[in-house]
């Protein structure tokens, strides 16, 4: 007969499969990271080699699928929770950095390139052409005291649309 506490502490097969699938997905995410991001994570050497191997494998005869399963097993053996936290932090910081870069990049292009940049930016994103022209014009016409205020209005508008 089974002890009651033994039965309660056992995890169901379904739960184990879900955890394994989650670790494979985490491994799949890791394989899409650029090399310098992987270096920042400080991965176990075996795991790092497995990820590098995955990137070199052709997708024939299920080789990549098997490699992902292996990567998932290595993650489980090396504490997947800590790695999940590190990856989440890395993802959020890189997304934040991308947003900041794109905001300042759009701002600089509008100021330096003028109408050509505004036309291109309006075509790519949901900016109002007239508003961008007006904000740019205000910056160019502003004296040194009011220029900071005019620039901050343009930056705020760009952030509003991007977010």
C-alpha positions in Angstrom: 0.0 0.0 0.0 1.1 3.5 -0.7 1.6 6.0 2.0 -0.8 9.0 1.8 2.0 11.6 1.9 3.8 9.8 -0.9 0.7 10.0 -3.1 0.2 13.8 -2.4 3.9 14.6 -3.2 3.9 12.9 -6.5 3.5 15.1 -9.6 1.3 13.9 -12.4 2.6 12.8 -15.7 0.7 15.6 -17.3 2.4 18.2 -15.1 5.8 16.7 -15.8 5.1 16.9 -19.6 4.0 20.5 -19.3 7.1 21.4 -17.4 9.3 19.6 -20.0 7.5 21.5 -22.8 8.0 24.8 -21.0 11.7 24.1 -20.6 11.9 23.2 -24.4 10.3 26.5 -25.2 12.7 28.3 -22.9 15.5 26.5 -24.7 14.0 27.5 -28.1 14.0 31.1 -26.8 17.6 30.8 -25.8 18.6 29.6 -29.3 17.2 32.8 -30.8 19.3 35.1 -28.7 22.4 36.7 -30.2 25.8 35.5 -28.9 26.5 38.6 -26.8 23.2 38.1 -24.9 24.1 34.5 -24.2 27.4 35.6 -22.9 25.7 38.0 -20.4 23.6 35.1 -19.0 26.6 33.2 -17.8 25.3 29.8 -18.9 26.6 26.4 -17.9 29.3 25.4 -20.4 27.4 22.3 -21.5 24.3 24.3 -22.1 26.1 26.9 -24.1 27.7 24.3 -26.3 24.3 22.6 -26.8 22.8 26.0 -27.9 25.7 26.7 -30.3 25.3 23.2 -31.7 21.6 23.8 -32.3 22.4 26.9 -34.3 24.6 24.8 -36.6 22.3 21.9 -37.1 20.2 21.4 -40.3 16.5 20.8 -39.7 16.7 17.3 -41.2 15.4 14.1 -39.6 14.4 15.9 -36.4 17.9 16.9 -35.4 16.8 20.3 -34.1 13.9 18.8 -32.2 16.2 16.3 -30.4 18.7 19.0 -29.7 15.9 21.2 -28.1 14.9 18.2 -25.9 18.5 17.9 -24.8 18.7 21.7 -24.1 15.5 21.4 -22.0 17.0 18.6 -20.0 20.2 20.6 -19.4 18.1 23.6 -18.3 16.2 21.4 -15.8 19.4 19.9 -14.4 20.9 23.4 -14.0 18.0 25.2 -12.3 15.6 26.5 -14.9 13.9 29.0 -12.5 17.0 31.2 -12.2 17.5 31.0 -15.9 13.9 32.1 -16.6 14.4 35.1 -14.3 17.6 36.1 -16.1 16.0 35.7 -19.5 13.0 37.7 -18.6 15.3 40.5 -17.2 17.4 40.4 -20.4 14.3 40.5 -22.6 12.8 43.4 -20.8 16.0 45.5 -20.7 16.7 44.9 -24.4 13.1 45.8 -25.4 13.4 48.9 -23.2 16.7 49.8 -24.9 15.2 49.3 -28.3 12.3 51.6 -27.6 14.6 54.3 -26.3 16.9 53.9 -29.3 13.9 54.1 -31.7 12.4 57.1 -30.0 15.7 59.1 -30.1 16.4 57.8 -33.6 13.0 59.0 -34.9 13.5 62.3 -33.1 16.9 62.8 -34.7 15.7 61.9 -38.1 12.8 64.3 -38.0 15.0 67.2 -36.9 17.9 66.5 -39.3 16.2 65.1 -42.4 13.0 67.0 -42.3 10.2 66.3 -44.7 11.7 63.2 -46.2 12.0 61.5 -42.8 8.5 62.6 -41.8 7.1 61.0 -45.0 8.9 57.8 -44.4 8.0 57.6 -40.6 4.3 58.4 -41.3 4.2 55.5 -43.9 5.7 53.0 -41.4 3.8 54.0 -38.2 0.6 55.8 -37.2 2.0 59.2 -36.8 0.1 62.3 -37.9 2.0 64.1 -40.6 0.7 67.5 -39.7 1.5 67.1 -36.0 5.1 66.0 -36.8 5.6 69.0 -39.1 4.2 71.4 -36.5 6.3 70.1 -33.7 9.4 70.2 -35.9 8.6 73.7 -37.0 8.2 74.8 -33.4 11.6 73.4 -32.5 13.3 75.1 -35.4 11.6 78.5 -34.6 12.1 78.3 -30.9 14.7 80.5 -29.2 17.2 78.8 -26.8 14.9 79.2 -23.8 11.9 77.5 -25.4 13.7 74.9 -27.4 13.9 72.3 -24.6 10.2 72.5 -24.1 9.5 72.1 -27.8 11.9 69.2 -28.1 10.3 67.5 -25.1 6.8 67.8 -26.7 8.1 66.1 -29.9 9.7 63.3 -27.8 6.5 62.8 -25.8 4.5 62.5 -28.9 6.9 60.0 -30.4 6.8 57.9 -27.2 3.0 58.1 -27.1 2.7 56.6 -30.6 5.4 54.0 -30.2 4.1 52.7 -26.9 
